[in-house]
Amino acid sequence: MFDFLEGYDLLGAFWVTVKLAVLSAVGSLIWGTVLAAMRVGPVPLMRGFGTAYVNIVRNIPLTVIILFTSLGLSQTLGVNLGADTFETINFRLSVLGLIAYTSAFVCEALRSGINTVPVGQAEAARAIGLNFTQVLTLIVLPQAFRSVVGPLTNVLIALTKNTTVAAAIGVAEAATLMKEMIENEAQLILISAVFAFGFVCLTLPTGLILGWVSKKVAVKR
């Protein structure tokens, strides 16, 4: 029944998907945290930048962002992110586009967690001489992260599925291979089922594990 899979590197394609998801998740978490800090910070210019970035990027389709990284950054401006092959350049550009897009959702999830931290804790920290950065990193963010594991899990699962958009610029991940197989094989239903099962295997354990973590680290108020 599954003889049509012979000759195709199915595991290799899903491995590229995993690398895209992991690298983009790490980058999005870092940049999203910085954006969240800007949005709750005391500097009006930084608050304005954070707000504008989130509101603009969240309303741009991911496909447009990914295509811009290839057509705008690479082909027009010559940005190659230190890579020298077509495949590597497009892979890194895809990671950059996914980070730029997903970090806006990470920022909003984290900002909602920051808003759950009692104001009195921040005021008490400032009363003993801590500055804004110390209050944020030592008091607020640790509690905020614990309260938003669930929402961040949803963002991570969405990111894993969004990696399929990288096919638009030729990254050899799962969706690219699926398109090639559909064009070459007369097994549309089976091919779709195989790739759907593959993504379920990636996302379902992630949701279950992080859901368990969310319950364990939840802040009891």
N, C-alpha and C positions, 0 to 999 in steps of 0.2 A: 504493500500500500504506500509505503514511504520511500520507494525506490527513487523518486524524483529528487530526493535530497542529496543523492550522490553527486559529487562534483562541485558542491557548493560549500563554502566555509561558513556554516551557520554559527558555530561557536565563536569564530573569529569576528563575525559581524556583531554578535551580542557583546563580545568583549570590548569592542570599540564603543558600543552604547554604554557599557558600564564605566569605561574611562571618562567618557563625556559627562556622565551623570556625576561621578565622584569629584572630578576636578571642578566642574561647574558648581557643585554644591558647596565645596570648600570656599571657592572664590565668592560665591553669592552670600555665604554666611559672614565673611569678613567685610565685604563692601556694604552689605545690608546693615550690619551692626554700626558701621561708620555713618551711614545715612540716618539711622535711627538716632544716633547720638547728636547729629546735626539738627534733626527735627525737634529735639527736646532741649537743645542747648540755649545758652543765654545770648548768643551773638545773632542779631537779626539777619545778617547777610547769609550766614550758614543755614539758619532756619529756612530762609527763602529758597536757597539752592536745593536743600533737601526736599522741601515741599514741591518745588517745580519739577525736580527730577522724577520723583515718584509719580506725580500726577500725569506727566507727559509720557514716561516710559510705559506705565501700566496701560495706557490707551493706544499704544502702537502695537500692531500685530507682530508676533515674534518672527514670522517669515520676513517681514520688511526689515527688521533689525539684522537678521542673519544675512540677508541679501546685501544690506548696506555694508556689513563688514567685508564682504567679498568684493562687491563692485565699487564701493566707495573707498574703503580703507586700503585694500590690497591693489586693485587694478588701477584706481585713479591716483591715490596718494602714495602708492608703493610701500605700504606698511606690510611687513612679512613676519613680524614678531620673532625674528631670529631664525626662521626656518628657511630651507633652501630647496624644498621639493613641494610640488603642488599639493600632495596629500597632507603633508605636515602643516603647511600654511593654512589650508582650509580647516583642518582639525583645530588648530589653535584659534583661528578666527571664530569658529563655531563656539568654542569654550568662552571666548570673550563676549560674543553675542548673548549666549545663555546666561552668563554672569550679569551682564548689563540689565537684562530683562528680569531675571528671577530675583535679583537683589532688591528690587522695588517691593516685591511681595514679602520678602524676608523682613524688610524694614517695617512694613505695616504690621506684620505679625508681632515683631519684637516691640514696636511702639505700644501696641495694645497690652503687652505684658508689662511694660514700664508703667503704664497708667494704672495697673492693679497694685503697684507697690504703694503703701500708705505714705502720704505726703509727710507725715510726722517723722518718718525715718530719715528722709532726706534733710529735713529741718534740723533734726537732732545731730546729724553728721556735720552739717554746716556750723552748728553751734559749738562743736568741739574743734573747729578750725580746719576741717577738710575742704579742699577746693572742689569745683564742679567735676573735674576729671576723676578725682578720688572718690567722690560720692557716687558717680556713675559706675565706675569699675569695681568698687569694693562693696557698695551697698545695693544699688539699684539693679544693675545688669545680672548679677548672679540670681536674684530672685525672679527677674523678668524671664530669663532663659528657662528656669524651672517651670514657670507657669504657661509657657507657649510651646512646649515640646509637641503637643498635639497639633496645633496649627502649622508648625514648622514641618511636621511629618507630611501633612497634606501638600505643602509646597514642594517637598522633596519628591513625593510621588508624581506630582504634576511635572516637575523638572525631568524626571526619568522618561515620562511619556513625550515631553516636548523635545527630547533629543532627536526624535524622528524628523524634525524640521531641518536638521543639519544635512539631510539628503538633498535639500534644495541647492547646495553648493558643492555637491559631489563627495561628501564625507562617506566613507564606506562602512556605515553602521547598519543596523538591522533593517530599517525602512528602505535603504538603497538596495540591499540584497533582495528584499521582498519584491520590490518593483522589477528587478532583473528576472527573478524566478517566475513572476506572473507573466512577463513578456515571453519567456522561453518555454514554460511548461503549461499544459492544459489541466491544471489542478488548482483552480482559483480557491475553492472552498477549503481544501486541505492546507494549502499554503497559508491562507489567512488564519486558519485554526492553529497552525504551528507557531506562527509569530505572535498571535494573541496569547497562546499558552506561555511563550517565552517571556512576554512582558508581565504576565501574571506572576510567573516565578520570580521576577525581579522586584515587583512592587508589593505583592502580598506579604512576604516575610518582613519586608521593611516596615510596613504598616503595623504588623503584629508585634514586632520587637519594640519599635518606638512607642507604640501604644502602651505596652507593658512598662517601658521606662517612664513614660509620662505619669502613670499612676504611682510609680515608686518615688519620683522626685517632686511630685506636686506639693506646692506650698500650702500647708494647713493654716487657715486663717480663722 
